[in-house]
Amino acid sequence: MATREATLSALPADRLEGLPRPARSGGRLRELDLLRFLSAAMVLLYHDAGVIYGPWVQGARNVFPELAPVARFGHLGVLLFFMISGFVILMSGWGRKVGDFAVSRVTRLFPAYWASVALAVVMFYTAGTFYANATGPETVLRRLLPNLTMLEGGVNASYVEGLYWTLWIELHFYVIIALLIRFGVTYGRAMSFMVIWLLTGVFAQETKVLALQALVLSGESPYFIAGMGFYLMYRFRPNTMLWLVIGACWALSCYYKLRDAGGDAWPGVYQYVVPSVITAFYVVMALVATGRLGWLRWRRLTLLGALTYPLYLVHETVARPIVKYLYPRFDRWAVLALCAAVALLTAYIINLLVERPGGTWLRRTLKASLAEIRSGDTPEPSESGPAG
């Protein structure tokens, strides 16, 4: 029987359009590590110099008027996170069972997350700094328990850190993608899944049913779906259907973000900057998907990728006590630089001492538990034999 590659090579060029290529096996995508880190840097700059208040009593924008016009848009970095997540999670789920996928996600998310929650509580008891002006130990303890589950967004509990809302969105996405993994990920199923999910999100917006909007992540789904589409481009080849789905995601991404702009929107500027930044995210992900950023192979980018998640989790937590005790006694720029440096150092320590050993231990124990559960699903042979 002829091989698939031989069959494809015998086809004329115009017949190859849209046919999947053999899956790539080019190793780690370090360009995604860089994009993750840049996304986290955007969010860090936003919280330290772009928000109305932030860790600075006078307001971050007032302390850094030179940075504020750019830093105030740093929150858009979260949207790139979502797109990268769609790419990576589809890649991670390909060929896996739901249980294995769940183990990989738990071991990836929870060790650093638990460390960040613990750090936030420690900062409250030692420095008196906390998210959203907690007024007493009872407030912290009331928040602590649901936050340890990472389900606080689902039960409407207060966040230990405000940026944890994105983790609830990520968990929600994992549950949705698990439905696809349950039936086995193939090119065709992934495409159908993406289109159905996108249209369901639009129907949820049309009907204004809040429960349905929350269930299908109608506002955030275009980013995840686009990321999945870009992974299919990377794994196989770009084709017209993928470009159309991603184009629809891009249009909805821009529209939703402009439509839902709050009172913090910058009149006359917001409506141009936001779609421009979102478009830039789509373009750079297209460059990743088509291999045009493959030259980014510096090994240190892997370290940046490893630091991204803990950096995202702790940068606000460590900035508050630094600003509280050092500003305005020291120069604002020095304090800002120290906030970034301490956040990076803390992220490195968490990665080295918590994520790596904690993830290894958790992965080993969860895999053992999963094997035990699966063994219980195997029917035991009857003692009396088939005839019973």
N, C-alpha and C positions, 0 to 999 in steps of 0.2 A: 504494500500500500504506500502510495506516495506521501511524503511528509508534508506538513502544512506549509513549511517554508518553500518547498519545491513547487507546490501548487500555486502559491502566491507569486512566485517568480515567473511562472508561466503566463500569468494574466497580463493583458495590456495595461498601460499606466492609468487609463481612464477607468478601468475596472477596480483599481486598488482604492479609489477614493472611498473613505468611510469604513473600509475593512480594518478590523483590529490587528495591531502588530503583536508579536510575542511580547510578553511582559518584560519590562526592564528589570535589571538587577544591578544597578549602578552603585549600590551602597547608600550610605547616609547622604541625605540632601542637606549639605551644610548651608546652602543658600536659605533654607527655611530656618535654620538656627539663627542666622543673621537677622532675618525678618522678624522672628519672635523677639529677639533682643531689642531691635529698633522699636517694635510695638510697645514693649515694656518701658523703654526710655521715653516714649511719647507720653505714656500715662504718668510716669514719674514726674516729668516736667510739668504736666498739667496740674497735678496735685501740689507740687512745691511752688509753682510760679504762675499758674493759669486760672485757678479757681477764685471765686469771689472771696472766700475766707481761707480755708486751709489751715496749716499749722501756725500761720502768722496772725497775731492779734489784729494788726492793721489791715489784714487782707492781702493775700499773695499777689494779686494784681497791682495793688497799691505799692507794695514793697519792690516789685520788679516791673515797673511800667515799660521797660525796654523789651522784656521778654513776653509780656502779657498778650500782645496782639497775635503772637504765634502759639504761645503755650496754652492759651484758652481753647485751642482746637486739639490739644493732645488727647482728649478723651476719645477721639476717633480711632486711636490706636487699638481700642478694644474690637473694633469692627474687623481689622486685619487679623486679630487673634481668632475671631470666629471663622474667617475664611481659611486660615491655616489649619484650624481644627477640623473643618470639613474635609480638607485634603488628607490630613494625617490619620484621622479616625477611619475613613474609608480604607485607606491603605492598611491600617492596623487590623481592621475587621475582615479583610479579604482572606478567605480560606480558614477562618477560625469558627469555633462554636461559641455560643453566647457565653457560656461559663468561662471559657478562656479569655474572651474579650473583657468580661467583667473583672476578672482577676488582674488583667493588665492595666485597666483604668484605676482600680482601687489602689494598687501598689504605686501607680504614678502620681495620683492626686493626694492621697491622705497623709503620708508621713510629713511632708512639708507643710501641709495645711494645719495639721494638729500642732506642729511647732509654732506656726504663726499665731494661732489662737492662744496658745500658752504664753507666747511673747507679749501679746496685747494685754493679757490679764496681768502679767508681771509688771508691765509698764504702768498699768493703772495703780497697782499697790505700791510701787516704788517711786514713780515720778508723778503720779496723779494725772496722767494724760490718758485720754480714751476717746474713741469715736463718739460723736454726737453727745458730748457733754454728760456722760454718766454721772450721777450725783451720789452714788453710794455703793457699797459692796453688794447689797441685795440686787441692784440693777445688773451688775456684772455677772453674778451667779445665775440670775434669771436668764440672761442671754447665753451663758456658757454652754449649758446642756444641749439645747437645740443646735447651737453652732458647731458642736463637736461632731454632729451627724452630717453636716453640710446640707441639711434639708431645711435650714431655717427659713429660706425663701418660700418653701412650700407650705409651711405652717404659720406664715406671717409673723415670725419672731424677729426681734431686732437683730441686726447684724453686729458682730463684734468689730468688724471693719466694713465700711460702706462698699468697698469694691468686691466683697464676697458675692454680690448679686450676680456677677458674671459666672461664678462657679455653679450656681443653681441653674443658670441657662445651659452651661456645659453639661451638667448631669442630665438635664432634660433632653438635650440632644443625644446623649448616649443611650437613653431609653428608647428614643425614636429610632436610632440607627440599629439598635439591637433587634428591632422587628425585621429589618432587612437581613441581618446576620442570621437570624433564626431560620430563615428559609434558604440561606446560602447565597453568598454574594456572587453574582455574575454581571457581565457587562449589561445585558438586557434588563435584568432585574433592577440594577442600580439606576438605569435610565428611567424605567417606569416609576420607580420609587421617587426619584427626584421630581419628575413632572407631576405626579399625583400629590406629593407634598407641597409643591409650589402652588398648585391650583387650589388645594384645600386651604392653604393660608389666605389666598385671595378671597375664597368663599367666606372664610371666617371674618375677613375685613368687611365684606359686603353685608353680611347678616348682622354684624355688630354684636355677635354672641361672644361675650368676654371669656366664657369658659372654653369655647372652641379656640379662640385666639390664643389663650394661654396653653391649651393642650398641644397645639401644633406650632407654637412659637412663631406666629404669623409675622411679627415684626422683625425677628432675627433670622428666620429661616432662609431668606435669599442669600445671606453670607455663607451659611453652612452648605447650602445646595450648590452655590457657585464653587466653593472649595472642592466639593465632591466631583463636580464637572471638570475642574482643572486636574484633579487626580486621574480621572479617566483619560483625559488628553495625554497626561504624562505616561500612564501605563500602556496606552494603545496609540492612538493618533488623533489629532484634531479632526473634527468633521463638522458639517453644517448643522446637524442637530444639536451637538454640544454647544456650538457657538450661539445658537438661537436660545437655548435654555439659559446659558450664562448671560446673554444679552438681556433677557427678561429679568434675571436676578439683578443685574446692574441697574436697570431702569427702576425696579421696585425699591432697591436699596436707596437710591437717591431720593425717590419720591417720599418714602416713609420717613427718612431722616429730616427732610425739609418740612414735611407736614407736621411732624411731631416736635418741632423745635419749641423749646420752652421759653420762658421770659428772659433767659440768658442769651438768646440769639442776638447777634450783632446786626442790626438793620443795615441793609445795603452792602454787607460783606458776607454774612453767613450764607446767603443763597448762592453765592459763587464759590466760596472756599469749600464748603462741604461737598458738593458734587465733584469738585476738582480733586479733592483728597480721595474720595471714594473711587473715582475713576483711576487715580494713580495706583490704588491698591489692586484693582482689577488688572491693570496693565502689568504690574510687577508679578502678580500671580500667573498671568499668561506667559510671561517670560520664563518663570520657573517651569510651567507645564510643558513648554516647547523646548526646554533644554538650553535656553539662551543665557541662563545664569550659571550654567554648569562649570564655568571657569572659577567660581568661588569655591575653592577647595582648601583654603587655609585651615589647618587642623584646629587652631585655636577657636574657630567659630563653633566647634562642638562644645567647648567650655562655656561660651556665651549662651548657647542654647540651653545648657544645663542650669545656668544661673537665672534664666529668665523667669521661671515660675516662682521660685522663692523670692526673687527681687520684686516681682509684682505683688506678692502677698505682704511683704514686710516694709515696703518703702515708706508708707504713711506712718506705720507704727513707730519706726525709729526716728522719723523726722520731728515728731511732736516734742519729745523731751529735749532734743538738740536745740530746737528753736526756743523752747521755753526757758532754758538756762543760759543760752549763749547770745541771743538777740534781744536788745540792740547793743549789748556790750561789745560785740565784735562786728566786723564788717559784714553786710548782708550777703555779699558774694562768697565770702569765706564760709559763712554758715551754710549757704546753699550747696557749695562744693562738699562740705563735710557731711551734709545730709545724704548726698549721692554716694560718697565714699563709704560711709557707714552702712548704707543700704546694700551696697555691693559686697562688702565684707561679711555682713550678716547673711546674705544670700549664699555666699561661698561656704560659710560655716554650716549652715543648714544643709546644703547639698552634700558636704563632706561627711558630716557627723550624724545626720538624720536621714536624708533621702536615700543615700547609697546603702548604708547598713540596714536602715528600717525597711526600705523597699525590698531588699534581698530577703530579709526575714519574713516579711509579710507575704511576699510572693511564694516562698517555700511552704509556709503554713496554709495559705489559701489553696495552693495547688494540691496539697495533701488532703485538705477538706473536700475539694472538688472531686478528687479521685474516689474518696470514700462515698460521697453522695452518688456518683455515677455507678459505683459497684453495687449500691443498693437498688439501682434501677434495673439490674440484670436479673431476669427471672431465675429462681433457683430450680434445679431439676426436681421433679416429683420423685419421692422415694419409691412409689409403686410403679414407676415407669409410665410410658405413653398410654398404656391401656387403663391406667389409673385404678 
